[in-house]
Amino acid sequence: MTRSMTAFTRQEQQQSWGTLIWELRSVNHRYLEPHFRLPESLRDIEGKLREQLRQLLSRGKVECTLRFIPERSTESMHIDQVRAQEVISALTQVSELIPESQPINPMEVMAWPGVLQESTIDMSEVRAQAVLLFSQALKDLIVGREREGTELAELIQQRLTAIEQITSDVRTLMPKILQGQRDTLRSRLTELSAELDAARLEQEIVLIAQKADVDEETDRLQTHVQEVRRVLKQQGPVGRRLDFLMQELNREANTLSSKSIVAATTRSAVELKVLIEQMREQIQNIE
């Protein structure tokens, strides 16, 4: 299935210890270029994430951003009463040595290291969930890339059909074009009152026909069109192959233009170039 390199997904997961949010954004790029923005507390999972990405994607600039919002609540804090009693006892002893000392301030006791404790989050669980959520986000990103890739493939198919029609029209017109050139040459010779040398005239007609012969170009155009259709049905990355085929199609269109002897074939060559360029622009987004 044809995949685009452009897509976006956002995946969020809430747990008792907090919220994880993944945002993945990909755009077209010649190679696979991942960028990760992770909280420092989760930086050590980046290697696993990069490996997952390399296994499932081949091209594109992919920005991966993870946000971790820890859950805050009054229940997450508690007083170490043993530690607090030790601090109060020590402060009391010191106060007895100081004349007219101030009463013990509870806030000072709470500020003493080890008295006020905050429940710690099991970061191993957070890391595991972040990796799992990334897998879900990556799958959703791929679905988006495939959906857009299908649309791109359909647009390319429409232009391939138009190229086939133009190629067929050129083939149909060529006998009439050559006959018209023969009649024009005869008419000009008559106007000049020149003696008609049948052999010489036929030789000139043959030369014109050889210069204007586009059978080879139209055959190759048709072959390239068939190859593009075949590649679009392949599994895996096909963007580079399609880009190469666009170059080949454009080469044949240029040759057709250079062999043109009437305005009709010139217009056909121009229309072919427009269609090929439109396809090339779409293919820049295909993986």
C-alpha positions in Angstrom: 0.0 0.0 0.0 1.3 3.5 -0.9 2.1 5.6 2.1 2.4 9.3 2.4 5.1 10.8 4.6 2.7 13.4 6.0 0.6 12.7 9.0 -0.1 13.7 12.6 -1.4 11.8 15.7 -2.0 12.6 19.4 -2.3 9.9 22.0 -3.1 10.5 25.7 -3.2 8.1 28.6 -4.2 8.9 32.2 -3.0 6.8 35.2 -3.2 7.2 39.0 0.4 8.6 38.9 -0.2 11.1 36.1 -0.8 11.7 32.4 1.3 10.8 29.3 0.7 12.6 26.0 2.5 11.7 22.8 2.4 13.9 19.7 3.9 12.5 16.5 4.2 14.7 13.4 5.8 13.5 10.1 6.6 15.4 6.9 8.4 14.4 3.7 12.1 14.0 3.7 14.6 12.1 1.6 15.6 9.8 4.4 14.2 8.8 7.8 15.0 11.6 10.3 13.5 11.1 13.7 13.6 13.8 16.4 12.6 13.1 20.0 11.6 15.6 22.7 11.4 13.7 26.0 11.3 14.7 29.7 14.7 14.2 31.4 13.2 11.6 33.7 12.2 9.5 30.6 15.2 10.1 28.4 16.6 6.6 28.9 13.7 5.1 26.8 14.7 6.9 23.6 16.8 4.0 22.3 13.8 1.7 22.3 11.6 4.3 20.7 14.1 4.9 17.9 14.3 1.2 17.2 10.5 0.9 16.9 10.4 3.8 14.5 13.1 2.3 12.3 11.3 -1.0 12.1 8.1 0.6 10.9 9.1 3.7 8.9 11.6 4.2 6.1 11.4 7.8 5.1 10.2 11.1 6.5 11.1 13.7 9.1 9.3 12.5 12.2 9.0 14.8 15.3 8.0 12.8 18.5 7.1 14.8 21.6 6.3 13.3 25.0 4.7 15.2 27.8 4.5 13.7 31.3 2.2 15.4 33.9 2.6 13.9 37.3 -0.6 13.7 39.4 -0.6 16.1 42.3 -2.9 15.6 45.4 -2.8 16.2 49.1 -2.6 12.4 49.6 0.7 12.3 47.9 2.3 14.0 50.9 2.7 12.7 54.5 4.6 13.5 57.6 7.3 11.2 58.9 6.3 11.5 62.5 9.4 9.8 63.9 11.6 12.2 62.0 9.4 15.1 63.1 9.6 14.1 66.7 13.4 13.9 66.5 13.6 17.4 65.1 11.2 18.8 67.7 13.2 17.1 70.5 16.4 18.6 69.2 14.9 22.1 68.8 13.5 21.9 72.3 16.9 21.1 73.7 18.5 23.9 71.8 15.7 26.3 72.9 16.4 25.5 76.6 20.0 26.8 76.1 18.9 30.1 74.6 17.3 32.7 76.9 14.0 34.0 75.7 14.0 31.8 72.6 11.0 31.8 70.3 8.5 29.0 70.3 9.1 26.2 67.8 7.6 27.1 64.4 5.8 24.1 62.8 6.7 25.3 59.3 10.4 25.1 60.3 9.9 21.6 61.4 8.2 20.6 58.2 11.0 22.2 56.2 13.5 20.1 57.9 14.9 17.4 55.5 13.1 14.1 55.8 10.1 15.4 57.8 7.7 16.1 54.9 7.8 13.3 52.4 6.1 13.1 49.0 5.0 9.8 47.7 7.4 8.7 45.0 6.2 7.6 41.5 7.3 4.2 40.2 9.1 5.5 37.1 9.7 2.0 35.8 5.9 1.8 35.3 5.8 5.2 33.7 8.6 4.2 31.2 6.8 1.0 30.3 3.5 2.8 29.7 5.3 5.5 27.7 6.8 2.9 25.4 3.4 1.2 24.9 1.6 4.4 24.2 4.3 5.3 21.7 3.6 2.0 19.9 -0.1 3.0 19.7 0.7 6.5 18.4 3.1 5.1 15.8 0.4 2.7 14.5 -2.1 5.5 14.3 0.5 7.6 12.5 1.0 4.8 9.9 -2.8 4.5 9.4 -2.8 8.3 8.6 0.1 8.0 6.2 -1.6 5.0 4.5 -4.9 6.9 4.2 -3.3 9.9 2.6 -1.1 7.6 0.5 -4.2 6.0 -1.0 -5.5 9.5 -2.0 -2.2 10.4 -3.6 -2.2 7.1 -5.5 -5.6 7.9 -6.8 -4.5 11.3 -8.0 -1.5 9.8 -9.8 -3.8 7.1 -11.4 -6.0 9.9 -12.8 -3.0 11.6 -14.4 -1.7 8.3 -15.8 -5.0 7.8 -17.5 -4.7 11.3 -19.0 -1.2 10.5 -20.3 -2.4 7.3 -21.9 -5.2 9.2 -23.6 -2.8 11.9 -25.0 -0.4 9.2 -26.2 -3.2 7.4 -28.0 -4.3 10.7 -29.6 -0.8 11.4 -30.8 -0.5 7.9 -32.4 -3.9 8.4 -34.1 -3.0 11.8 -35.4 0.5 10.9 -36.9 -0.8 9.4 -40.2 -2.9 12.5 -40.8 0.0 14.8 -39.8 2.4 13.1 -42.3 -0.2 13.2 -45.1 -0.7 16.8 -44.4 3.1 17.4 -44.6 3.1 15.5 -47.9 0.2 17.6 -49.3 1.9 20.9 -48.1 5.1 20.0 -49.8 3.3 19.2 -53.1 1.4 22.4 -52.9 4.5 24.5 -52.4 6.3 22.9 -55.3 3.3 23.6 -57.5 3.2 27.2 -56.4 6.9 27.5 -57.4 6.1 25.9 -60.7 8.8 23.4 -59.9 9.0 20.1 -61.8 7.7 17.3 -59.5 10.3 14.7 -59.2 8.4 11.8 -57.7 11.5 10.1 -56.4 12.9 13.3 -54.8 9.5 14.1 -53.3 9.1 10.7 -51.8 12.6 11.0 -50.4 11.7 14.3 -48.7 8.6 12.7 -47.3 10.6 9.8 -45.9 13.0 12.2 -44.2 10.1 14.1 -42.6 8.5 10.9 -41.5 11.7 9.8 -39.9 12.2 13.0 -38.0 8.6 13.1 -36.9 8.4 9.4 -36.0 7.3 9.2 -32.3 6.3 5.5 -32.2 9.3 4.8 -30.0 8.6 7.6 -27.6 4.9 6.7 -27.3 5.7 3.1 -26.7 8.1 4.0 -23.9 5.6 6.4 -22.5 3.1 3.6 -22.3 5.7 1.2 -20.8 6.5 3.8 -18.1 2.9 4.3 -17.3 2.4 0.6 -16.8 5.5 0.5 -14.6 4.2 3.3 -12.4 0.9 1.5 -12.0 2.8 -1.7 -11.0 4.9 0.1 -8.5 1.9 1.8 -6.9 0.6 -1.7 -6.0 3.8 -2.8 -4.3 4.3 -3.1 -0.6 6.9 -1.1 1.2 8.6 2.2 0.2 8.2 3.1 -3.4 8.8 6.9 -3.5 12.3 6.8 -4.9 11.3 4.4 -7.7 8.4 6.5 -8.6 10.6 9.6 -8.7 13.0 7.9 -11.1 10.0 6.9 -13.4 8.9 10.6 -13.4 12.3 11.5 -14.8 12.0 8.8 -17.5 8.5 10.0 -18.5 9.7 13.6 -18.6 12.6 12.6 -20.9 10.1 11.0 -23.4 7.9 14.1 -23.3 10.9 16.3 -24.1 11.8 14.1 -27.0 8.2 14.1 -28.3 8.3 17.9 -28.1 11.6 18.1 -30.0 10.1 16.0 -32.8 7.0 18.0 -33.1 6.2 19.3 -36.6 2.8 20.7 -36.0 1.1 22.6 -33.2 -1.1 19.7 -32.2 1.8 17.5 -31.1 3.5 20.4 -29.4 0.4 21.0 -27.3 0.3 17.3 -26.5 3.9 17.4 -25.3 3.2 20.4 -23.1 0.2 18.7 -21.6 2.3 15.6 -20.9 4.9 17.7 -19.1 2.2 19.4 -17.0 0.8 16.0 -16.0 4.2 14.6 -15.2 5.1 17.6 -13.1 1.8 17.3 -11.1 2.6 13.6 -10.4 6.2 14.5 -9.4 4.9 17.0 -6.8 2.6 14.4 -5.4 5.3 11.7 -5.3 7.6 13.9 -3.2 5.2 13.1 -0.3 5.2 9.3 -0.9 7.4 7.1 1.4 
